[in-house]
């Protein structure tokens, strides 16, 4: 019988953290889709919808990534080359872009008479 590859359960905690992040982005996007059209017109709901689609896509990717890593770690132990950080980079770029759009939106609303 082999010993566990990670007695601290870090992969599980990381997967849960990613899921919480995706769900928070999804919730924020749905709120934006509801609120932005009142401030900027119907076209701005596309930002919220795009965020919701991105969050759902990321949630699926995170789930697939966790399953893949989990299988490899159980099969080969802790000496496994894991995938690169493209998913993390994509989320960081998405979050930075959403933040920039939010700052611009707040500035535009504040500048209204």
Secondary structure, 3 states (H helix, E strand, C coil): CCCCCCCCCHHHHHHHHHHHHHHHHHHHHHHHHHHHHHHHCHHHHHHHHHHHHHHHHHHHHHHHHHHHHHHHHHHHCCCCCCCCCHHHHHHHHHHHHHHHHHHHHHHHHHHCC
